[in-house]
């Protein structure tokens, strides 16, 4: 007999395991580095000026 409560728990556990494994692989790989760059690619998106905008 189909038990929706058990199905929901199994589905939630499967999604949680997938998210945790994806995050652990991403943490092991580290930030993306473009060829020849000395700092991570995401650091280039941050504004370096100190002026207030507005």
ChimeraX attribute file (.defattr): number of C-alpha atoms within 10 A of each C-alpha:
attribute: neighborCount
match mode: 1-to-1
recipient: residues
	/A:1	3
	/A:2	6
	/A:3	7
	/A:4	9
	/A:5	9
	/A:6	10
	/A:7	11
	/A:8	11
	/A:9	11
	/A:10	12
	/A:11	12
	/A:12	12
	/A:13	12
	/A:14	12
	/A:15	12
	/A:16	12
	/A:17	12
	/A:18	12
	/A:19	11
	/A:20	12
	/A:21	12
	/A:22	12
	/A:23	12
	/A:24	12
	/A:25	10
	/A:26	11
	/A:27	10
	/A:28	9
	/A:29	9
	/A:30	10
	/A:31	12
	/A:32	10
	/A:33	12
	/A:34	10
	/A:35	6
	/A:36	6
	/A:37	8
	/A:38	8
	/A:39	12
	/A:40	13
	/A:41	13
	/A:42	10
	/A:43	9
	/A:44	9
	/A:45	8
	/A:46	8
	/A:47	8
	/A:48	8
	/A:49	6
	/A:50	6
	/A:51	7
	/A:52	5
	/A:53	4
	/A:54	3
